[in-house]
Amino acid sequence: MDNVKVKLNDIEISVPIGSTILDAAKLADVSIPTLCHLNLHDLKAVNQVASCRVCMVEVEGRRNLAPACATYVSEGMSIKTHTPKVVKARRTIVELLLSDHPTDCLICEKNQKCDLQKLAADLGVRKLKYQGEMSTYEKDSSSKSIYRNLDKCILCRRCETMCNDVQTCGILSAVDRGFETVVAPAFGLPMSETMCTFCGQCVAVCPTAALTEINNIGEVWDALNDPEKYVVVQTAPAVRVALGEEFGMEPGTIVTGKMVTALRNLGFDRVFDTDFAADLTIIEEASEFVHRLQHGGTLPILTSCCPAWVKFFEHQFPDLLDIPSTCKSPHEMFGAVAKTYYAKKFNIDPKKMVVVSVMPCLAKKYEAARQELGNDGIINVDYVISTRELGLMLKEAGINFATLNDGEFDNPLGESTGAGVIFGTTGGVIEAALRTAYEWLTGETLESVDFVQLRGLDGIREATVRINDLDVKIGVAHGLGNARKLLEAIREGKAQYHAIEIMACPGGCVGGGGQPYHHGDAEIIKKRAEAIYREDKGKTRRKSHENQDVLKVYNEFLGEFYGEKAHELLHTHYTKREKI
């Protein structure tokens, strides 16, 4: 690639043609503050509206300051990034933003994690210089997953880029003009009445608290403090490779044991592993796949573990509702088994049992409220808290996380295999299913269980696996925009697969909307994924059908795989939803 030479703070550097000043500064390790800018290279999406003007710099020969994020370099350009004029302009811009922003930082959901707050502190803003009318909007807590407080919106439009360009849901866009401008759904609809999938990727990139998760910490504390309740908790695979970040640990640090001990210290009666239910899910999903293959069923089969993806196809592809697996997601399967098999085995009234899920995903909050996922009028999962919310609870309880000893999950719903662990990253569910389906179809032991061709962060991946005399074609997509491309190709007959895995969030669950904020840094997601595979490799058993506790549930309670009792408790149906 051809380069151009520019001067950055009087130092000559060479940068690729087509670079912005901000790109050049990063190459030279020069920090320029930003608010609205978001460059998701791996997702091929850039938020480059230059709306906040915080990244202004001086360019020799220009009268006005230039936004570094949207100004491209040219040969011989001379740039100054931190002159008194630049710093004063940045401070003025932040002061103007604060003049129309609430000052409730102490009780704000994003306190100490707010980009605007940090920038104001860095620039030495200590008082509100400009006074005047402030925008006020009705708060939106209509959904079970996402809370909208537009009083805190700075019109950076990061959420719009993520919703429209990456996820292709088209829920959020700028409406009205001037002082009335706001980023919101069409017609001012509350989020619960839109086609929002509640994936939470808008929350993940919002620099302030304009978008946050619905907070369920209070309900969980109430349950833990109620002596009449038997409160159990389950933790998703992606949580254990990200929770440590809330306590200053490196991304990808595996904290499974410390997490178990911490949850016990919070007062949960039992601490279980969603990975157990992931193995259970594979038994059912692999059974369904084999059944479709052998009996001429509808193909491809689509994995159905991701609730945001489920809601997406209910709105966007209702004509394809017969191809997803009917399996509930792992945490819902866990809740169903906990409130039936486990409750009966240990003589616990299921009406007094409270199941709490710790998830990397905000859509799980919405999913837990879907009525069709309950059994006999009892919902499977009572409360869902995100990885971030668990971090807050541990800090609130004063638990010194880094010093905790490693604990072990409780049994009999705590044993898991490596196949259950890899549910946490893109490609993991279908790889886990193949480990089991291969052995069932061939009757042979699968010696090499690593289907590495299914791994990685490419948006859409394909692989062919030879099973007996059949070339089984697999598709993998992460991010709803990629899912749309894959499904449209299937609908138009341009692509044919036997099985497809789709995850709504970039990177899969490790990049979920409820994980510690990664600020668009794909390296953090990669490190979490690598940790998932390390934990898988460290397991004695790496195939779901080798999980002895899962097999015991079938022997003692469920009966045969993919049988009548399993369908009653572990399977669901889908609903055609309005396309607005």
C-alpha positions, -999 to 999 in steps of 0.1 A, spaced: 0 0 0 13 35 -9 21 58 20 22 95 24 45 115 47 30 139 72 42 158 102 25 151 135 36 175 163 67 183 142 77 146 139 76 132 104 58 99 100 47 77 70 11 65 70 -10 46 44 -30 67 19 -66 69 30 -57 72 66 -75 98 88 -56 121 111 -69 99 139 -55 68 122 -21 85 118 -21 95 155 -27 60 166 1 47 145 24 73 161 11 65 196 -4 100 200 -36 101 219 -65 122 205 -97 121 226 -129 109 209 -166 105 218 -186 97 187 -159 78 168 -161 40 167 -140 20 143 -150 -17 143 -125 -30 117 -134 -66 122 -171 -58 117 -164 -35 87 -183 -7 104 -172 29 112 -191 56 130 -175 86 114 -202 113 117 -178 137 135 -207 150 155 -190 155 189 -160 176 176 -139 165 205 -111 152 183 -104 187 168 -68 194 157 -49 222 140 -38 216 104 -13 241 90 -27 263 63 -63 259 75 -82 286 93 -105 263 112 -98 233 134 -104 199 117 -120 168 132 -93 142 133 -117 113 128 -131 125 95 -101 144 80 -79 124 57 -41 129 55 -23 142 24 13 144 14 32 171 35 3 178 59 14 193 92 -8 186 122 -7 198 158 -28 178 182 -25 195 216 -20 233 210 -36 257 235 -62 265 208 -70 228 204 -73 222 241 -95 252 246 -118 241 218 -121 206 232 -128 220 267 -155 243 253 -171 214 234 -173 193 265 -186 222 285 -214 226 260 -222 189 261 -224 191 299 -247 221 297 -274 198 283 -265 167 304 -277 156 339 -251 159 367 -262 129 387 -229 111 382 -228 96 417 -260 75 411 -255 70 373 -253 35 359 -222 44 341 -204 62 369 -166 57 364 -173 40 331 -186 70 312 -165 84 284 -179 119 288 -172 118 325 -136 107 319 -131 133 292 -144 161 314 -120 150 342 -90 148 317 -98 183 304 -101 198 339 -138 208 336 -148 216 372 -179 237 368 -208 242 344 -198 272 324 -229 274 302 -264 275 317 -297 272 297 -326 250 288 -320 213 291 -335 185 271 -359 162 290 -374 131 276 -396 103 290 -376 74 302 -382 41 285 -381 10 307 -408 -8 287 -385 -38 277 -371 -64 300 -336 -58 287 -327 -22 277 -333 11 296 -333 43 276 -326 77 293 -323 102 264 -315 130 288 -280 115 287 -278 111 250 -250 132 234 -260 123 198 -228 105 191 -249 80 170 -227 50 179 -258 30 188 -272 39 154 -242 26 136 -242 -6 156 -280 -12 151 -282 -3 115 -248 -11 99 -237 -41 120 -269 -57 132 -291 -44 103 -321 -41 127 -328 -5 118 -344 4 152 -325 35 161 -320 67 140 -318 104 144 -352 121 144 -364 157 146 -341 187 141 -321 212 161 -325 212 199 -352 186 195 -329 161 177 -329 127 194 -318 91 185 -348 69 189 -371 44 173 -395 55 145 -427 72 156 -414 75 191 -423 39 199 -410 23 231 -384 -4 226 -408 -31 236 -430 -23 206 -403 -23 180 -384 -51 162 -355 -47 186 -338 -80 193 -325 -67 227 -290 -79 217 -276 -50 237 -249 -41 212 -262 -5 213 -257 -5 251 -222 -20 246 -210 10 225 -230 39 242 -204 63 257 -228 76 284 -258 61 303 -283 70 276 -286 32 270 -280 7 299 -294 -27 309 -326 -31 329 -311 -36 364 -322 -67 382 -297 -66 411 -324 -54 436 -347 -83 429 -318 -108 433 -308 -92 467 -344 -94 478 -346 -131 469 -313 -139 487 -326 -121 518 -359 -140 518 -356 -170 542 -386 -186 524 -368 -188 491 -343 -214 479 -321 -194 455 -299 -211 430 -276 -195 404 -262 -206 371 -233 -190 352 -229 -190 314 -195 -201 299 -186 -166 286 -189 -150 320 -159 -168 335 -135 -154 308 -147 -118 313 -157 -112 349 -121 -107 359 -120 -75 338 -144 -59 363 -116 -63 389 -87 -51 368 -76 -85 354 -64 -90 319 -91 -99 292 -92 -137 288 -83 -144 324 -103 -176 334 -119 -170 369 -142 -200 371 -132 -211 406 -131 -176 420 -165 -169 405 -180 -200 422 -166 -190 456 -178 -154 452 -214 -165 444 -214 -187 475 -202 -158 495 -232 -137 482 -255 -163 498 -268 -184 470 -280 -218 482 -265 -237 453 -241 -226 425 -245 -244 392 -230 -243 358 -250 -234 326 -224 -255 308 -242 -285 323 -273 -274 305 -253 -267 273 -244 -303 273 -281 -311 278 -289 -288 249 -264 -306 226 -280 -340 234 -313 -327 223 -300 -305 194 -278 -333 180 -307 -357 183 -329 -334 164 -302 -329 137 -297 -367 133 -334 -372 132 -338 -347 104 -310 -362 85 -323 -397 87 -360 -389 82 -360 -363 55 -366 -334 79 -362 -297 70 -327 -287 65 -306 -267 73 -312 -269 110 -304 -236 128 -291 -234 163 -315 -216 186 -295 -208 217 -293 -171 211 -326 -153 221 -317 -121 202 -312 -142 170 -345 -160 177 -364 -127 179 -346 -114 148 -358 -143 126 -393 -142 141 -396 -106 128 -374 -107 97 -377 -143 83 -411 -156 95 -412 -178 63 -383 -198 77 -397 -206 111 -396 -243 104 -358 -246 101 -345 -235 135 -341 -262 162 -369 -262 186 -345 -266 216 -347 -240 243 -315 -222 252 -292 -238 278 -302 -215 307 -339 -221 300 -333 -258 299 -314 -255 332 -344 -237 348 -368 -263 336 -347 -292 350 -339 -274 382 -376 -268 390 -387 -303 381 -360 -330 384 -338 -312 410 -367 -299 430 -383 -334 432 -350 -351 439 -342 -329 469 -378 -323 480 -379 -285 473 -411 -267 464 -406 -254 429 -428 -224 437 -402 -214 464 -372 -220 442 -357 -189 425 -334 -195 396 -309 -167 388 -290 -167 356 -257 -148 352 -254 -141 315 -232 -122 291 -264 -113 272 -291 -87 277 -315 -105 255 -316 -133 281 -336 -109 303 -362 -106 276 -361 -143 269 -368 -153 305 -401 -134 303 -413 -153 273 -444 -172 286 -440 -202 262 -407 -211 279 -423 -219 312 -439 -252 323 -472 -256 341 -474 -219 349 -439 -218 365 -413 -198 346 -380 -215 341 -357 -186 351 -368 -159 375 -340 -133 372 -312 -126 348 -282 -104 357 -254 -95 333 -217 -101 339 -214 -64 347 -243 -66 372 -226 -96 390 -194 -75 392 -214 -47 408 -230 -71 433 -196 -84 443 -182 -49 448 -213 -39 468 -207 -69 491 -171 -59 496 -158 -91 482 -121 -90 474 -124 -111 442 -87 -114 433 -79 -131 467 -106 -158 466 -98 -195 466 -112 -216 437 -145 -233 445 -163 -261 427 -198 -261 412 -225 -279 431 -238 -312 418 -257 -328 402 -263 -298 378 -227 -286 379 -207 -312 358 -199 -301 323 -177 -311 293 -155 -290 270 -183 -290 245 -205 -271 270 -178 -245 275 -173 -236 238 -209 -224 236 -195 -191 247 -179 -182 214 -189 -180 178 -188 -215 161 -188 -233 195 -224 -245 195 -222 -262 161 -187 -276 169 -201 -291 201 -231 -306 182 -208 -321 156 -187 -338 183 -218 -357 193 -236 -361 160 -204 -375 144 -201 -404 169 -239 -411 168 -240 -413 130 -208 -432 125 -207 -454 156 -170 -445 158 -150 -427 184 -141 -392 173 -104 -389 182 -98 -353 171 -126 -332 186 -112 -298 175 -131 -286 144 -108 -256 139 -123 -247 105 -154 -235 124 -134 -211 146 -123 -175 141 -139 -141 138 -147 -139 101 -183 -128 99 -195 -158 78 -176 -191 78 -182 -224 60 -168 -259 65 -175 -293 52 -173 -323 75 -173 -359 61 -196 -381 81 -200 -416 67 -205 -411 29 -221 -376 34 -203 -343 31 -221 -323 58 -219 -286 50 -218 -262 80 -224 -224 81 -215 -201 109 -224 -164 113 -220 -139 141 -236 -105 141 -271 -101 128 -260 -84 96 -241 -115 87 -270 -137 97 -292 -117 73 -268 -123 44 -267 -160 52 -304 -164 54 -311 -144 23 -287 -167 4 -306 -197 17 -340 -182 9 -329 -174 -27 -314 -209 -32 -279 -195 -35 -265 -214 -6 -272 -249 8 -262 -262 42 -271 -290 65 -266 -270 98 -260 -234 107 -250 -216 139 -259 -180 143 -250 -157 172 -264 -122 174 -233 -106 190 -200 -101 173 -177 -129 185 -206 -148 200 -215 -146 237 -179 -135 246 -189 -102 229 -223 -101 245 -242 -69 254 -239 -76 291 -201 -82 292 -176 -57 306 -173 -28 281 -147 -35 254 -152 -1 237 -150 -17 202 -116 -34 208 -118 -67 189 -86 -79 206 -105 -82 239 -131 -104 223 -104 -125 207 -87 -130 241 -120 -141 257 -125 -166 229 -90 -180 233 -97 -185 270 -129 -204 262 -109 -229 240 -82 -232 267 -108 -242 292 -123 -267 267 -88 -283 262 -84 -286 300 -115 -307 304 -113 -345 309 -144 -350 289 -150 -329 258 -182 -344 242 -216 -336 256 -229 -372 255 -201 -382 279 -215 -360 307 -225 -386 333 -248 -362 352 -267 -353 321 -271 -390 313 -284 -396 348 -311 -369 343 -323 -389 313 -321 -423 331 -339 -410 362 -363 -385 348 -364 -375 311 -364 -409 295 -351 -412 260 -332 -385 241 -355 -363 221 -384 -381 236 -418 -370 249 -407 -358 283 -378 -340 268 -400 -323 243 -424 -312 270 -396 -295 291 -368 -287 268 -383 -277 235 -404 -247 224 -420 -231 194 -416 -198 176 -440 -170 167 -444 -149 136 -440 -113 147 -450 -81 130 -424 -64 107 -427 -27 115 
